[in-house]
Every structure is written in structure tokens, then in C-alpha cells.
């Protein structure tokens, strides 16, 4: 079967315990729109992408999507994937494009993490001229950042840096001064933040 121009997709919340109660939504998608969902799971690996298109299912966020599976030829798939960004290690961090900053401790095998979204951190406290987001961007740009990858899930380039003891102390101090109260409490929950990751969207 040749790849369709428009794909009839159905999706619902991926909650197995309520499988019989989930409302099903129907949506027509172009191949490019469907690939945007699939790439979040597979990355830009043609073999994995083709397998998902053939199987007719993928999960994105809290939703499970399914459609009538189809085959796709190499030329069409390569042309479609070429429209999506590639990782670019030479790409510099741009503070104005930063979407979120995520902190992680050093616990193995799975560290504790906390993600600070731009929208939450830009809210200023009363009588403060600086927002917590302003501080976070200053912290990120002061570090020696390492390019990690392009995330198709977040649709952003990811950068990482290690945190020193002074960074951790400053982070907690400034969170008490500047961050919304609930966020400050989460940051001070007792984890020793060892690194940060920052996501930059592409225009």
C-alpha cells in the first residue's frame, strides 16, 4: 500500500485502567504531522520510523495514536525526514530561545529531576525587578555548556552543564528570593542538584 496523502488518525488518553471509558478523537493528519509525533519516539532513524508507520501506532505525551498502517518508499521517507531538524553540535545556546531548564541530582541509575518552565519562572514576586527566569538564564550562560542532542519530543536543542557547590548555594538562595513559592519549595526539597539541562527551541 502506498503512503496516503492524508492519514485518518485516532487518539485517546493512554490510561490502560480506563481503556473502555476513554473518549476517542479522530483527526486527519498529513504525513509530516504524523512524522512529528513518531519522531518523538524514534528519533530520526528511518528504520524505526518505517516500523512505526507500518505498525500504525505510537504514543506521544499522554496519548496513544493509531491509524491504518502503511508502507513508505525510501525516497518519500528521506524527503519527509529532511524537513525536520538535525542535531547541530556547532549551534550555540541562545537565551532568548530557552524553553525550560531542568536540574538533576547524581543518583544512579535514575536521577531525581526538576524542570523549570519559562512561563512559571518569569512571574515576578512583589517588589522584585528581576524574575527567577532572569537568574536562571544568567546561571546557564555563565556555565560551560555541552551540546547534547536535538530532541524531537521537545522540538528543541539540548545543552548540559555541571553544577558546582557555589552554583547550588546560589540557586537555592535566589529561588527563595525570586521564584514563585511552590517552585522554591520544590527546588529546596533536599536533592543535591549536580547538573542542569537547558532546551532551546528553533524558529
N, C-alpha and C positions, 0 to 999 in steps of 0.2 A: 504494500500500500504506500503510495507517495505521500509526502508530508502535506497536510491540509494547510490552506491559506489562513483559515480561522479555525481555532480549536474550541470545541464546546467543553468547558471545564466546569466541574462541580467541586464544591469545597464545604467543609464543616469543621467545627472545632474538634481537635484530636484528643477527645476525652473518652477513653475506652469504656469507663464505667457507666457512661451515659450514651452509649452508641446508638440505642434505639430512640433517644429523645433529641438528638442533635438536629437542628434545622439544617437543611441542605440548600446551599445557594448555587445558582447556575450563572455562569459568566462566560462570554465569548472572549477569547484572547488571541492575539496574533502570536506567531512563533516567537518573536522577540520578547513579548511579555511573558510567555511561558518559560522561555530560557532564563529570564531574570529570576524566576523562582527556583528553577532547577539548579542553576549555578551556585545558589546559596548553600546547597547541599553537596554538590560535586566538585566545586571549583572548576577552572577552565581545562577540564580533561575530557577530550572528545569521546573517548570510550565510555566513561561513566555517564556523560550527558546522554549519549545514544541509548545506553541501557535504561535510563530513567524514562526517556521518551517512548521507548518500546514497551516498558512495563506499565506506563500510564498512571503513575502515582508519584507523589513527593510530599514532603512535609516542610512547611515554612511558617515560622513563628509558632502559634498555637493551632494552626490549621493544617488539615490534610486535604490535598488536592488530588483529583483523579479525572482521567479523560480516556478516550479510546486510544490505546497505544498505537504508534505508527513508526515506520522506518523512515530514515532520512539519509540521503546520499552524502558522501564526503564533501563535495563541492558546496552544497547548500549549507551544511553544518559549519564548515570552515568560514563561509561568508557571513553567516549569522553570528558566530562567535567573535569574528573580527570587529564587530560593532561594540563589543564590550571591552572595558579597560583591561590592560595587562599590568602586572606588578612592575613598579619602576623604582628600583633602589636609588637612582640618582635624584628622585623627586624630593625636594626639600619640604620640611614641615612649615605650614602656613597657619599661623594662629587664628586668622580670621575665618578659616575654613574648618576649624576644630569643632567636632560634634559632641564629643564626650572624652572624659579622662577616667581610666579605670585603674584602681590600686589593687595590688595583690601582695599577700604575705609569702613567706618562703616555705610553707608547709607542703610536704610531699605525701602522696603523689598528686593531690589536688589542692591547690592553694585556695584560701578564702579570698574573695574579690569583692570590690565595691565600685560601682560605676556612677560617676557624677555627670549627669546630663547638663548640657549648656543651659537649657531652659530653666532648670531648677536653680543652678548656681548663679545665674545672672540677677536674680532677685536681690535687691539691696536691703540690708537691715536699716531701721530708722537711724538717721543721723550719721550714716556711713556713706562717704563719697565713692568708696571702692566696693565692688562686689567680690564675692568669693571666686567667681569665674575669672575676674581680673588677676587675682592672686594665682590661680591655677595656671593660667597661661604664662605668667611670669616664671612660675616654677618650671613648667615644661620647657620653655625656651631657654632657660638657664642650664639645662642638662645636655649632656652629650647623647643625642638621640640616635638610635639604631633603627633603620628601616626594617620592618618585619615582613610585610606582605600587603597585597590588596585583598580586602575582604569583600566578597560578592554578597555576603549576608548583610553587612553593614553598609555596603557600597561606599567604601572609604579605604584610604591608605592607612596602615597601622604603623605606629612608631613606639619604641620601648626605651626605657632608661632605668638604671638602678637608682635607688634612693639611699642616701647616707643618713646617719643618725640625726644630723642637723636638719636635713630635709624633713624627716618625720616630726621632729620637735616643732619646726616652723609650720608644718601642715596642721598639726593639732592646735597650735596657738591661733593661727589665722582662721581656722574653722570655728573656733569659739567666738572670735571677733566678728566674722563676716558671713558665715554660712547660715542658711535657714536652720532653725533649732533642730529639726528632725534629722537633717543631714549631718550636722555637727555631732549629734549623738551617735549616729551610725559610724562615723569616722573614728570616734573615740571608744569603740566597743571592745577594745582590748587586743586587737590584732596589730602586729608589728609590720607595717607596710614596708615591703622590701623593694618594690618596683612599681613603675607606672606604665601604662599604655595609653596612647592618645590616638584618636581617629580623626582623619581629615577627609571630608567629602571632596569630590571633584565636581567642578562646574561643567 
